[in-house]
Amino acid sequence: MGRDVVAETLFQLQDEHPEQFAALDLGSNSFHLLVVQVTAGRVQVLDKIKEMVRLAEGLDRADYLTEPVALRALDCLERFGQRLRDLPAGNVRVVGTNTLRRASNSADFLRRASAALGHTVEIVSGREEARLIYLGVCHAIEDEHDRRLVIDIGGGSTELIIGRRFQPELMESLFMGCVGLTRAHFTDGRIRPSQFQDALNHARQELEPVERAYRESGWETVIGASGTILAVQDILAALGIGHGAITRSGLDEIRRLVLQARSLESLALPGLPPERASVFPGGLAILSAIFDRLGIERMQASTGALREGLIFDLLGRAQHRDVRENTVRDLVGRYHIDDKQARRVRETALSLLAQAATPWGLTDPADKTTLGWAADLHEIGMDIAHTQYHKHGGYLLQHMDMPGFSSRDQRRLAALVRAHRRKFPVAESMFNGAEGTRIQRLATLLRLAAVLHRNRDSRPLPHVSMVVDEQSLCLSLPDSWLRRHPLTRLDLSQEAEFLSAAGINLRINHC
């Protein structure tokens, strides 16, 4: 596909009306913005903007993102915000990676960043980052059927993915990146052989736990992404080495030249962008260690990366091919969830949402989607134990790897499942503030749906009508039906007590 990854790519959105989509990757070294236009199934790049922000430099020893670097990042986001201002929220995805995963004050930065951009910023897990990188790389190369090892060296983490076509099979995100390793081993600005060897050993140690699994899995081709790998390819091209590929001997020659420079300030290799020189030794050490520990002889570089993966993930959602749906379906099967019961609870929860959406401010499409998934998965914890299964389910959903889900998506889903029965966990942080009110209201709807279907009866419920205001709701059910279901009447009475403790007044109207 050449150097311009997304340009002229055919996709299956067949609307003739042009529509713009944007992806913004808040990396530990650089921020990358990609804006594309989709017309009649053709994806064409409109804008590619990159700024070297070096966010990872702002983390102090307590992993606190310092204010000068935070302000530098926010200034960049305000500039990007001008380009994104007029795009619909559903057409934009902004993700933070390793540095924001680590930062102890990331919540405050995310709030300020979202305000600067005019769009929500989310954090993705290391493995979700790996999945998106693989997706971006695979759209950038010829659609072969070979087994691929994809490597991405970022500012704060390194992702290794093995897969075939568009399906990743083995994914890891390692805690090492070009910014972090350079800061750790070249702190005085000097480049000594002993320092480079220390950086190389550091990278080898990080690779040791995963080395065997990757070697045993095997691959046919190796593809590298990220600024470090593209810089290595450009240096080798400028030196006339490698014939378009990255090789062991080529890396050895670059290492010789880097050590010859003796300092970061003097590092000026042909083909190396000046703005990358200050973090290049760490990236080179990581790449050299990967070649060494995984036995790689030859690698091709690709411009496809996280931002391209985000674009194609967005297009998949627009085309109703959301990978999150597949994730939920997989979990239903893996944890032996009663899908018939889940479907009953889902239908009732969404029916209640339709009645409460406007007065309770639950009109965002994500509210309906999240509530539906929570209903699908509300019994996931039963596979561990029936006792306190809502707590088991909440824990699982908060901490497991869930392809397609951001950290925020997972926390919301986990909170709903955790709160769907028994005592309402109002003291937990997810139920505080404006976002907490939204989750509390969604959880209330899920709780009521679960109560109404507690007997697991396959017969349909009578019509359930509901009227809500700020802190109360009135549920109307036929009196004759309630008389035939005395246990449900008791359950609803107990539910009223649980909700009362959360400041919600539930009344049952016999009609």
NUTOR-758112 format. One record per atom (N, C-alpha, C): x, y, z. Coordinates in steps of 0.001 Angstrom, whole numbers, plus 500000, padded with zeros to 6 digits. Layout:
REM NUTOR-758112
XYZ ...
This chain:
REM NUTOR-758112
500820498789500000 500000500000500000 500852501258500000 502189501074500205 503057502235500157 503124502951501482 503719504149501455 503991504865502693 502742505503503284 501763505888502458 500559506526502970 499527505448503249 499450505027504508 498807503777504868 497339503706504478 496567504728504821 495123504620504681 494632505125503340 495438505917502663 494972506535501428 494512505504500419 493370505774499802 492820504960498716 492460503540499152 492301503334500463 491872502023500945 490375501868500736 489964500719500226 488532500454500060 487963499884501339 486826500403501740 486121499909502906 484664499773502530 483883499130503364 482540498784502956 481471499784503389 481842501016503674 480847502058503918 480473502654502569 479309502325502061 478980502624500676 478188503921500485 478005504702501543 477313505970501423 478125506917500549 477471507534499556 478169508457498653 478538509754499351 477845510071500449 478101511334501142 479417511250501905 480374512154501664 481659512075502354 481487512251503859 482233511467504619 482187511564506072 483610511483506608 483929512340507574 485278512377508124 485351511620509451 486490510934509645 486787510236510888 488187510658511324 488420510656512627 489733511075513126 490174510180514274 491484509939514348 492090509183515441 493274509975515966 493388510037517280 494491510754517907 495139509841518948 496418509597518759 497205508727519630 498084509604520517 497810509607521820 498608510379522772 499722509484523292 500765509343522498 501863508454522843 502781509050523882 503671508226524390 504611508682525410 505686509589524844 505930509501523530 506922510345522882 506257511387521986 505348510954521126 504711511847520156 503202511727520228 502520512806519849 501082512785519634 500852512734518126 500016511792517676 499755511603516250 498270511778515968 497939512671515054 496557512876514633 496409512431513187 495391511633512923 495080511177511569 493614511478511288 493347512201510199 491979512505509777 491790511937508383 490715511160508201 490433510559506901 489024510920506462 488789510766505179 487454510952504615 487027509663503930 485788509243504199 485243508034503598 484151508442502623 484327508064501364 483341508358500333 483115507104499506 481894506609499515 481533505418498727 482508504264498967 482869504052500223 483725502936500565 485207503193500406 485589504383499950 487012504699499771 487486505592500901 488582505167501541 489152505903502662 490374506668502175 490350507969502375 491441508809501891 491937509715503015 493250509815503158 493838510651504196 493637512121503862 493145512881504847 493035514339504711 494149515049505462 494465514569506657 495480515222507483 496244514192508297 497549514367508360 498388513614509293 499263514641509999 499088514762511309 499832515760512081 500523515050513236 501795515377513418 502576514772514495 503310515861515258 503268515760516586 504061516658517425 504806515844518463 506096516144518622 506918515474519631 506656516156520975 505837515554521789 505460516136523084 506329515580524206 506785514343524065 507607513650525068 506921513656526433 505723513133526434 504923513089527653 505623512303528753 506326511247528378 506990510402529382 508044511155530176 508591512213529595 509577513013530323 508967513697531533 507640513817531549 506974514520532639 506691513673533852 506966512368533801 506711511524534967 507869511623535955 507552512010537192 508593512052538214 508726510675538864 509506510570539926 509765509261540535 508516508645541159 507538509476541467 506265508978542023 505231508770540928 505667508805539661 504780508667538503 503710509753538472 504076510935538917 503182512099538845 503545512891537598 502553513197536765 502802513961535548 502979515429535918 504171515943535735 504488517295536185 503778518348535336 503533519503535940 502720520532535301 503347521102534025 504662521380533975 505219521931532719 504983521019531516 505160519716531691 504943518791530573 503454518640530286 502636518646531333 501185518595531124 500718519790530306 501247520970530614 500868522181529862 501353522106528418 502538521531528214 503052521350526852 502118520447526053 501638519393526694 500711518476526029 499372519149525761 498880519913526718 497581520572526551 497630521631525456 498753522333525335 498911523304524233 498783522599522889 499424521433522776 499334520645521539 497890520226521279 497196519781522316 495821519314522153 494881520450521770 495137521637522251 494313522778521835 494475523045520339 495692522870519827 495904523040518384 495179521942517604 495301520707518078 494590519613517427 493080519791517528 492635520374518654 491209520580518863 490576521453517802 491345522399517262 490816523249516188 490435522403514978 491237521367514679 490948520507513527 489775519567513796 489585519194515057 488561518201515398 487240518813515832 487208520118515990 486075520787516622 484738520454515977 484689520369514663 483412520213513969 483061518760513657 483873517814514087 483584516408513817 482664515837514889 481704514990514513 480819514367515504 481620513518516480 481152513456517723 481864512700518758 482056511242518364 481059510654517693 481154509253517309 482152508974516210 482675510029515572 483639509864514477 485071510129514925 485256510332516227 486584510675516745 486926509730517887 488137509220517870 488607508422519009 489989508909519409 490148509201520694 491394509725521246 491824508801522373 493040508256522281 493489507314523305 494860507694523842 495018507457525151 496304507589525812 496893506211526040 498223506143526104 498888504844526203 499724504755527487 500937504274527408 501692503863528582 501846504952529631 502236506156529221 502482507205530216 501217507545530982 500093507630530287 498840507937530970 498318506734531751 498703505532531364 498375504373532184 499118504438533512 500335504942533484 501174504999534682 500899506213535557 500556507331534960 500486508597535697 499479508524536847 499922508874538052 499038508823539214 497964509893539169 498203510957538416 497211512030538284 496599512058536889 496479510887536277 495966510830534901 494524511306534813 493707511064535858 492301511462535800 492173512973535628 492995513723536342 492967515183536209 493423515607534818 494484514960534309 494960515310532970 493916514974531915 493249513831532039 492226513451531062 491101514470531017 490704514974532185 489646515993532229 490082517253531482 491295517707531732 491789518918531073 492023518675529581 492511517491529245 492769517161527840 491469517098527053 490442516502527628 489144516413526948 488567517796526715 488737518684527685 488251520063527527 489021520788526423 490335520572526358 491152521228525339 490794520753523939 490495519483523805 490196518898522492 488743519086522071 487850519096523057 486430519067522735 485942517662522462 486751516653522787 486397515247522619 486960514455523787 486303513365524129 486702512550525272 488018511826524990 488892511850525978 490155511115525905 490021509873526784 490392508719526249 490312507468527005 491685506822527063 491872505953528020 493129505213528154 492878503762527761 493772503194526966 493647501791526582 494716500976527303 494399499726527555 495363498827528188 496486498499527210 497555497904527738 498674497545526879 498289496555525795 497477495562526138 497094494560525134 496090495132524130 495236496049524572 494343496690523610 495146497575522665 496165498234523179 497069499006522319 497713498077521291 498152496901521742 498770495934520834 497786495511519740 496543495239520120 495539494825519128 495325495912518069 495242497151518518 495006498260517585 496215498482516679 497412498348517229 498625498471516402 498624497401515320 498318496167515705 498288495068514734 497266495362513631 496099495860514013 495073496199513028 495584497260512061 496253498291512595 496783499348511735 497853498857510793 498763498012511299 499839497478510464 499273496581509362 498299495743509720 497759494799508734 496995495500507618 496430496667507898 495793497432506834 496823498160505969 498064498200506444 499093498940505714 499897498074504767 499749496751504883 500575495860504075 499702495027503153 500333494352502245 499607493485501327 498896492380502106 497700492029501665 496872491062502384 497345489644502082 498475489302502665 499011487953502508 498422487048503598 498639485759503474 498132484817504468 499233484321505387 500368484993505367 501484484543506186 501263484886507657 502006484207508488 501967484442509935 502969485532510259 502510486568510978 503327487776511148 503672488021512611 504882488493512820 505271489084514091 505341490593513882 504523491334514620 504504492794514519 505116493374515791 506022494313515616 506749494924516738 506578496431516662 506183497039517782 506046498494517857 506788498981519101 507776499849518896 508548500412520006 508068501837520232 507339502046521303 506831503373521624 507743504102522592 507269505238523088 508065506002524043 508136505353525402 507038504672525814 506998504094527145 506764502607527183 506373502003526066 506120500561526048 506468500002524678 506619498682524636 506895497983523382 505876496864523240 505231496813522083 504192495812521835 504700494750520866 504415493493521182 504761492353520332 503484491593520040 503185491384518759 501947490720518378 502239489696517292 501717488482517462 501768487472516409 500341487205515952 500130487176514642 498801486904514121 498849486566512648 497668486324512109 497520486032510695 496383486891510153 496625487520509005 495658488454508427 495278489500509475 493975489680509791 493574490728510719 493308490198512121 493717488955512404 493408488340513687 494664488140514520 494871488941515575 496016488701516464 495790487450517296 496862486717517546 496755485467518308 497549485509519608 498650486244519614 499495486356520798 499907487818520931 499622488423522086 499881489857522254 500527490111523614 501539490979523625 502154491419524880 502515492891524767 502421493578525894 502880494961525988 503932494999527088 505172495294526723 506292495254527659 506612496661528170 507024496715529424 507248497989530100 508635498537529769 508829498877528496 510078499532528070 509788500287526788 510377501474526660 510188502295525474 511399503169525251 511450503835524101 512658504593523743 512901505763524694 511839506410525168 512022507536526098 512488507020527452 511769506020527977 512099505508529299 513492504923529374 513888504137528366 515198503491528403 516325504507528218 516100505512527375 517116506554527207 517283507347528498 516162507686529153 516233508428530421 516935507612531495 516710506305531504 517266505459532554 518766505220532395 519269505166531149 520643504719530936 521558505755530288 520997506864529833 521847507900529222 521512509257529861 521401509243531185 520917510426531916 521853511622531803 523144511374531659 524094512492531596 524309513009530182 523564512446529208 523719512889527824 524879512244527106 525688511452527815 526805510756527195 526330509420526644 527049508922525624 526755507595525069 528034506770525155 528144505986526215 529309505134526412 528939503687526088 529905502868525680 529615501448525422 528989500754526628 529458501085527836 528910500445529043 527445500832529249 527108502084528944 525717502526529091 524815501811528087 525303501697526861 524491501014525847 524310499544526225 525360498926526775 525251497526527180 524238497366528318 524231498332529248 523250498298530340 521827498414529792 521632499300528821 520310499462528207 519896498183527476 520857497578526805 520597496327526077 520208495211527057 520909495121528178 520603494099529181 519229494338529810 518910495603530038 517589495963530573 516488495444529646 516650495706528355 515651495258527375 515589493731527313 516722493087527393 516740491614527367 515992491038528570 516142491671529730 515426491212530918 513918491334530748 513473492418530139 512039492610529908 511490491555528941 512321491144527989 511897490168526983 511913488730527501 512706488472528530 512919487097528988 511626486341529310 510636486935530012 509425486164530352 508578485746529152 508693486457528020 507830486158526868 508584485483525730 509896485434525837 510729484949524724 510333483538524277 510168482630525212 509889481245524852 508551481106524130 507516481779524648 506188481684524029 506216482178522590 506952483259522332 506999483803520972 507808482909520046 508920482395520515 509722481508519663 508937480237519320 508205479699520298 507435478473520051 506255478732519129 505661479924519213 504533480256518347 504978480361516888 506109481022516679 506678481117515332 505993482131514437 506652482480513343 506143483446512378 506892483261511065 506365483865510043 507012483797508721 507626485136508323 506977486240508695 507519487563508384 507495488425509635 508403489394509678 508494490324510803 508282491733510277 507367492456510926 507034493822510507 507198494741511711 507907495832511503 508114496798512574 507366498086512307 506854498690513384 506174499976513296 506783500893514350 506478502159514272 506880503173515247 508037504011514713 508244505145515390 509271506096514970 510671505535515015 510982504765516059 512325504186516161 512627503297514964 511701502418514621 511937501455513538 511980502159512189 511115503139511973 511156503892510720 512458504680510609 512947505208511744 514217505939511732 515370504996511383 515354503780511937 516394502799511614 516360502478510126 515184502290509572 515074502006508139 515627503161507308 515303504389507690 515783505547506926 517293505722507039 517856505422508206 519314505512508373 520005504481507487 519485503263507499 520091502220506667 519999502572505183 518874503170504775 518726503584503375 519744504661503026 519923505623503950 520886506705503701 522316506177503645 522579505098504384 523917504498504376 524100503505503234 522997503190502534 523070502220501440 523220500798501924 522611500504503090 522732499183503709 521349498538503801 521278497248503592 520065496497503897 519102496305502756 519212497100501696 518330496960500532 516850497020500932 516518497994501771 515127498214502166 514671497432503370 515517496563503931 515146495775505099 516061496113506273 515577495833507487 516383495999508693 516977494635509041 518297494594509172 518988493332509433 519882493462510670 520362492320511156 521271492329512301 522538493129511999 523107492886510823 524345493595510483 524095495093510357 522915495467509857 522573496879509768 522460497520511141 521843496819512094 521732497339513455 523111497472514095 524001496511513828 525359496591514379 526085497825513853 525891498158512565 526550499331511996 525986500617512610 524670500678512802 524079501867513430 524579502010514864 524675500888515559 525198500944516939 526615501493516966 527439501065516007 528820501569515944 528834503082515760 527966503579514885 527914505020514623 527360505802515815 526386505210516514 525833505869517702 526900506000518779 527651504926519029 528709504979520031 529822505938519615 530025506035518328 531044506956517811 530681508406518104 529386508720518181 528934510094518439 529277510534519854 529285509584520815 529697509807522203 528725510621523058 527802511350522446 526823512109523237 525538512270522446 524430512455523173 523149512685522515 523186513963521690 523877514958522192 523949516253521498 524664516133520162 525639515221520087 526423515061518852 525854514015517910 524750513393518305 524204512306517501 523471512866516282 524095512734515114 523510513270513881 523789512296512744 523041511204512725 523234510196511688 522442510558510439 522939510188509268 522168510443508041 520832509701508091 519763510419507814 518430509813507839 517735509872509188 518452510264510259 517848510335511594 517261511728511812 515937511835512018 515342513150512285 515962513766513532 516351515034513492 517011515665514655 516190515569515929 514850515663515813 514006515631517012 513951514252517660 514396513202516949 514379511851517513 515723511475518123 516757512238517859 518105511861518307 518181511686519822 517451512498520581 517580512464522038 516976511221522668 516184510448521929 515606509207522483 515995507986521655 516834508184520654 517157507093519728 517979505967520357 518987506255521197 519786505142521744 518943504119522500 517973504574523280 517110503643524000 516301502782523049 515739503387522003 514978502634521007 515840501633520266 517061502035519937 517979501127519239 518341499935520121 518551500185521405 518870499089522332 517712498085522398 516478498586522438 515309497700522489 515224496859521214 515363497510520064 515267496776518795 516375495744518683 517583496097519102 518703495149519050 518443493948519950 517881494198521148 517580493110522077 516498492196521510 515510492768520843 514434491954520250 515003491052519155 515851491617518294 516488490798517253 517272489653517890 517991489966518964 518847488987519619 518025487893520294 517070488278521163 516348487305521977 515334486486521184 514764487068520121 513773486338519333 514370485714518067 515659485916517862 516317485282516721 515871485831515382 515615487116515317 515151487749514075 516352488072513190 516216487795511904 517274488108510948 516910489281510051 515628489476509801 515216490466508812 513837491028509186 513679492330509049 512421492995509381 512088494035508317 510802494136507990 510299495196507123 509614496245507998 509718497503507617 509080498583508378 507759498970507737 506820499380508570 505500499808508103 505126501115508783 504449501989508048 503964503233508650 502642503030509370 502008501881509186 500768501597509915 501066501428511388 500202501993512236 500437501924513674 499117502130514408 499220502585515651 498039502707516509 496960503597515902 497346504757515371 496320505694514856 495547505084513688 496239504345512805 495535503684511704 494615502581512234 495084501862513269 494229500854513877 492983501460514481 493123502624515096 491963503329515661 490968503705514580 491472504170513437 490583504546512332 489774503347511871 490432502228511640 489711501070511129 488804500452512193 489165500602513460 488272500167514525 487013501047514546 487197502349514352 486057503272514267 485162502939513082 485778502668511940 484992502334510753 484231501028510962 484847500095511679 484140498851511985 482915499105512842 483032500016513812 481878500350514655 480791501024513833 481193501919512931 480212502611512095 479478501632511187 480138500530510882 479564499521509997 478920498378510787 478758498606512096 478156497619512984 478970496329513020 480288496481512940 481195495349513126 482117495687514293 481482495970515430 482197496414516622 482846495208517296 484161495252517440 484879494131518045 484426493912519482 483892494961520120 483413494802521495 482237493831521573 481407493809520534 480310492843520501 480860491413520495 481904491192519713 482526489862519679 483112489497521042 483706490490521703 484280490250523027 483207489806524014 482070490510523997 480973490161524909 480446488760524605 480272488452523311 479781487130522927 480758486037523376 482053486312523226 483059485334523652 482988485096525157 482785486171525935 482709486035527386 481465485260527813 480367485486527111 479137484742527417 479393483237527294 480102482831526232 480408481419526051 481457480914527019 482522481698527223 483633481247528051 483218481056529509 482323481929529996 481918481870531398 480540481211531581 480086480502530562 478870479674530652 477670480465531149 477508481673530643 476378482517531028 475111482001530351 474023481972531089 472717481583530549 472256482686529600 472463482492528297 472191483566527350 470698483859527213 469846482876527491 468402483141527424 467981484079528546 468512483837529748 468212484739530861 468803486124530606 470031486157530084 470664487441529775 469838488221528764 469291487517527773 468485488187526743 467200488763527342 466571488021528276 465362488531528920 465660489802529713 466733489771530487 467105490936531286 467468492111530386 468198491838529301 468566492906528358 467327493590527795 466361492815527302 465178493398526682 464404494282527664 464261493816528902 463533494608529890 464323495848530294 465623495712530478 466453496866530850 466397497950529775 466466497553528509 466423498531527420 465037499136527276 463991498367527597 462637498916527589 462485499986528668 463023499725529849 462997500721530921 463834501948530556 464983501723529903 465825502842529480 465075503753528508 464321503166527598 463570503977526633 462613504930527338 462074504509528487 461130505345529226 461839506367530119 463067506044530545 463778506920531480 464826507799530813 465128507546529543 466275508188528894 466220509709528950 465124510299528537 465060511762528469 465056512411529847 464151512016530771 464168512691532079 465442512439532878 466077511307532661 467299511012533407 468575511356532627 468466511942531463 469644512347530702 470497511190530231 469847510078529855 470573508886529388 470368508707527889 470610509765527134 470320509757525699 471549509494524838 472718509415525453 473932509090524694 473813507654524183 474113507386522886 474056506000522379 474880505020523202 475963505526523823 476801504648524646 476055504137525868 475063504888526354 474285504432527509 473530503149527172 472890503138526008 472133501962525586 473069500777525351 474185501040524694 475140499965524402 475695499363525681 476122500219526611 476726499732527849 475715498974528696 474493499485528786 473463498797529564 473161497417528963 473111497334527639 472865496050526987 473960495049527278 475218495502527199 476340494586527495 476337494173528957 476005495112529855 475956494775531277 474894493710531535 473762493819530842 472720492788530977 473223491446530447 473919491469529328 474473490229528762 475411489540529751 476154490336530526 477236489805531354 476934489858532847 475708490207533237 475471490454534659 475652489198535517 475582488014534927 475781486779535694 477145486136535454 478091486880534925 479408486311534604 480104485767535845 479870486384537001 480528485948538226 480046484612538751 478903484121538259 478402482818538715 479340481682538362 480183481880537350 481119480824536959 482195480627538022 482307481602538929 483258481492540042 482538480949541279 481456481601541667 480646481151542806 479352481934542808 478267481315543256 476993482032543310 477015483089544405 477643482761545529 477726483723546626 478500484957546172 477854486118546299 478480487401545925 478925487414544467 478158486768543599 478606486670542202 478655488020541507 477862489000541996 477940490338541403 479302490976541660 479890490685542825 481226491214543124 482293490502542292 482146489190542162 483092488454541308 483028488984539875 481804489199539382 481633489693538015 482238491064537818 482026491963538782 482604493297538678 484115493258538637 484708492391539480 486165492279539511 486702491756538181 486062490698537673 486511490131536401 486496491172535295 485390491881535177 485239492824534070 486160494025534212 486545494364535406 487454495494535587 488891495133535246 489258493868535464 490684493526535377 491069492637534204 490118492002533527 490505491123532415 490812491923531153 491514491294530212 491740491908528900 490466491758528081 489949492894527571 488712492885526790 488956493633525484 489241492923524396 489520493587523113 488428494568522726 488845495770522328 487925496809521885 487506497767522971 487666497386524233 487214498215525347 488346499085525873 488045500359526093 488997501232526772 488897500971528271 489831501532529037 489799501364530490 488505501941531057 488068503072530517 486826503700530990 485616502828530676 485579502271529457 484495501351529082 484401500199530081 485553499624530398 485566498471531303 485116498862532698 485574500016533180 485182500435534532 483678500640534622 483081501246533583 481631501460533595 480884500124533587 481321499226532735 480678497921532635 480818497156533945 482007497188534527 482247496505535791 481386497085536908 481257498417536908 480457499072537947 478992498660537857 478459498559536637 477058498163536470 476829496729536946 477721495823536583 477572494430537005 477750494320538521 478731495031539063 478949495027540517 477714495531541261 476991496486540708 475884497147541409 474516496590541038 474452495478540321 473151495069539789 472276494329540811 472808494044541990 472012493349543012 472578493641544393 471747493323545386 472121493491546789 472368494963547130 473229495193548100 473468496550548592 474115497413547515 473576498613547317 474091499505546277 475427500104546762 476523499935546000 477850500391546467 478080501889546259 477249502707546895 477310504155546642 478613504786547102 479320504132548025 480560504726548532 481713504606547540 481578503737546537 482670503548545583 482766504732544633 483977505022544193 484252506244543424 483468506321542121 483185505172541498 482488505195540214 481063505726540333 480534505834541551 479161506280541732 479094507712542265 480204508449542141 480253509833542600 480373510786541421 479898512014541601 479991513019540558 478966512808539458 479085513626538393 478121513561537291 478147512210536598 479338511679536369 479450510367535743 478893509291536667 479099509457537979 478571508510538936 477052508471538943 476423509645538779 474962509696538718 474451508932537502 475124509095536382 474736508382535159 474836506872535368 475946506407535936 476132504977536156 475122504459537177 474864505251538219 473890504846539221 472505504653538602 472132505531537693 470822505414537055 470758504211536125 471831503975535370 471861502783534517 471807501512535371 472537501532536481 472529500366537364 471143500128537941 470415501193538230 469049501054538749 468160500334537748 468286500688536485 467488500029535448 467858498559535324 469169498258535401 469610496866535331 469116496079536542 469151496686537716 468680496027538932 467212495649538808 466398496591538329 464966496329538208 464698495216537200 465413495228536092 465230494181535087 465616492820535659 466706492775536429 467138491505537024 466127491006538047 465551491910538838 464541491519539825 463301490960539136 462852491630538081 461635491202537396 461792489837536725 463039489439536462 463278488140535815 463973487152536746 463873487394538037 464593486530538977 464094485086538918 462810484878538620 462287483509538559 462666482770537274 463354483474536345 463885482875535117 462790482247534263 461602482798534359 460451482303533608 460581482735532150 460360481797531230 460460482122529802 459236482871529284 458143482883530077 456952483612529636 457201485104529715 456714485881528735 456998487315528712 456338488050529877 456961489134530298 456381489987531330 455186490751530765 454284491177531639 453271492136531183 453941493473530893 453208494394530330 453786495706530066 454188496371531379 455422496825531438 455935497524532620 456151498978532239 455387499870532860 455566501292532579 456276501956533748 457009503018533452 457814503656534476 457816505161534266 457701505889535356 457799507345535349 458913507723536306 459834508559535863 460965508938536719 461077510449536823 461646510886537939 462106512272538044 463504512224538653 463992513316539175 465389513419539567 465858512276540469 465141512008541565 465594511002542520 464530509959542840 463543509808541982 462518508809542277 462000508194540985 461388507027541146 460756506387539992 459543505592540474 458567505542539606 457341504801539894 457175503722538830 457134502474539273 456997501334538380 455554500837538447 454920500719537296 453520500275537249 453425498886536638 452769497973537394 452564496595536942 451114496203537212 450555495319536395 449173494890536629 449015494234537996 447964494615538724 447714494070540053 447516492561540005 446833492086538972 446576490648538860 447882489873538692 448816490426537965 450102489759537752 450896489727539051 450895490834539789 451622490887541058 451049489900542070 449706489721542060 449099488761542980 449551487332542654 449759487057541356 450196485715540956 451700485501541173 452408486592541486 453867486504541661 454258487158542994 453871486545544092 454139487148545408 455635487287545715 456466486356545189 457904486466545428 458470487707544737 457974488010543541 458427489216542836 458007490467543604 456800490439544191 456355491579544999 457314491798546160 457717490698546804 458659490815547911 460017491329547433 460471490796546305 461760491246545748 461737492744545458 460634493227544879 460524494658544569 460494495499545841 459843494968546882 459820495677548155 461231495786548742 462000494685548687 463378494714549165 464246495632548304 463981495627546987 464741496499546090 464514497960546439 463268498293546827 462966499674547234 463840500078548417 464100499138549346 464957499436550494 466411499647550057 466889498775549168 468267498926548662 468448500274547978 467490500648547114 467595501905546376 467449503111547291 466652502977548324 466482504070549270 467807504448549913 468634503431550208 469948503693550792 470843504460549837 470541504370548530 471305505105547513 470652506438547176 469603506804547913 468942508084547684 467932508075546561 467469506889546161 466483506761545085 465194506192545666 464117506878545422 462819506461545947 462073505642544890 461835504350545190 461120503475544271 459702503211544808 458715503463543964 457328503157544305 456776502171543277 455971501235543761 455339500243542874 453852500566542806 453358500797541616 451958501133541398 451238499908540844 450167499484541524 449357498358541069 448269498904540154 448266498519538900 447300499096537965 446332498025537459 
